[in-house]
Amino acid sequence: MDFQLYFLIQMSTKPTIEFLSGLPEELSDVRLRRGKTSGIRNVLMIFENLRALELVNSYTRQSKGALHLIDQEGEIEVTPSSLKIRFGGEDGDDLRGVECQFEIHEDDHWERFMRFMHRYAEANGMGYQDS
């Protein structure tokens, strides 16, 4: 898993999530887990609609599969371990969502990710529930 932190000055303070640079996505749900024996943290982000889906071919060429989480601290670049596109409906061709999964091994990376998620949740009217 590739997890890189970039510290850039951002003009906008609203946190965004992007598969394609400049094309913000709307996160529908996020699930955070930690392996009981390994201690590895696992993040599952779910997107009910994905604007970049129409541009999948250019996405894989442009970004090499990276997910960009951007806020006032800078940019976090994550390479997902899996990306699952879910379809359904009568003919099975209606987009039902996208699941993006990645692992975070380092404590400081986890803390940075959580700061981003708190800002993103606050800016987008989302709340946190402990299961």
C-alpha positions in Angstrom: 0.0 0.0 0.0 1.3 3.4 -0.9 0.5 6.3 1.4 2.2 9.6 0.7 1.7 12.9 2.4 2.2 16.1 0.5 2.3 19.4 2.4 1.1 22.1 0.0 -0.5 25.5 0.7 -4.2 25.2 -0.4 -6.3 28.2 -1.4 -9.5 26.5 -0.4 -10.0 25.1 3.1 -12.9 22.8 2.1 -11.6 19.2 2.1 -12.1 17.2 -1.1 -11.6 13.7 -2.3 -10.5 13.2 -5.9 -9.8 10.3 -8.2 -9.1 12.7 -11.0 -7.3 16.0 -10.3 -9.8 18.8 -10.1 -12.9 16.6 -10.1 -14.1 16.3 -6.4 -16.2 13.3 -5.5 -18.9 12.9 -2.8 -18.2 10.3 -0.1 -21.3 8.4 0.9 -19.9 6.4 3.8 -16.6 5.4 5.3 -15.8 2.4 7.5 -12.7 2.2 9.6 -11.4 -1.1 11.0 -8.3 -2.3 12.8 -6.9 -5.9 12.7 -7.1 -7.4 16.1 -3.8 -9.3 15.7 -2.0 -7.3 13.1 -3.0 -3.8 14.3 -3.2 -2.8 10.6 -5.9 -0.1 10.0 -8.2 -0.6 7.0 -10.3 2.1 5.4 -13.3 1.4 3.2 -14.7 4.5 1.4 -18.0 4.1 -0.4 -19.2 6.4 -3.1 -22.8 6.0 -4.3 -22.1 8.2 -7.3 -18.7 8.6 -8.9 -18.1 11.5 -11.3 -14.8 10.0 -12.5 -16.4 6.7 -13.5 -17.2 8.1 -17.0 -13.5 8.8 -17.3 -12.1 5.5 -16.1 -9.7 5.1 -19.0 -8.1 8.5 -18.5 -8.2 8.0 -14.8 -5.9 4.9 -14.9 -3.5 6.7 -17.3 -3.5 10.1 -15.5 -3.3 9.2 -11.9 -2.0 5.7 -11.9 -4.8 4.7 -9.6 -4.2 7.2 -6.8 -6.9 8.7 -4.6 -6.2 12.3 -3.5 -7.5 13.6 -0.2 -7.0 17.4 0.0 -7.5 19.8 2.8 -5.8 22.9 4.3 -2.9 20.7 5.6 -2.1 19.6 2.1 -2.7 16.4 0.1 -2.7 12.8 1.0 -2.1 10.4 -2.0 -3.3 6.9 -1.5 -3.0 3.9 -3.8 -6.1 1.7 -3.1 -5.6 -2.0 -2.5 -9.0 -2.6 -4.2 -11.6 -0.6 -6.1 -15.0 -2.3 -6.6 -17.7 -0.9 -8.8 -21.2 -2.1 -7.9 -24.0 -2.4 -10.4 -27.7 -3.3 -10.0 -31.1 -2.5 -11.2 -33.4 -4.4 -13.5 -30.8 -4.9 -16.2 -27.8 -4.9 -13.8 -26.3 -1.8 -15.5 -27.3 0.9 -13.0 -24.4 2.2 -10.9 -25.1 1.4 -7.3 -21.8 2.6 -5.8 -18.0 2.3 -5.7 -16.0 0.9 -2.8 -12.4 2.0 -2.4 -10.3 0.2 0.1 -6.8 0.9 1.5 -4.6 0.1 4.5 -2.7 2.5 6.7 0.2 1.1 8.6 1.9 4.1 10.2 0.4 5.8 13.3 1.3 9.3 12.0 -0.4 8.6 8.7 -3.5 7.3 10.6 -3.6 10.5 12.7 -3.3 12.7 9.5 -6.0 10.7 7.8 -8.3 11.1 10.8 -7.8 14.9 10.8 -8.8 14.9 7.1 -11.9 12.8 7.8 -13.0 15.0 10.6 -12.7 18.1 8.4 -14.4 16.3 5.5 -17.3 15.1 7.7 -17.8 18.5 9.2 -17.7 20.3 5.8 -20.2 17.8 4.3 -22.7 17.3 7.1 -21.6 13.8 8.0 -21.3 12.3 11.5 -19.2 9.7 13.2 -20.7 6.5 14.8 -18.7 4.0 16.8 -19.9 0.5 16.1 
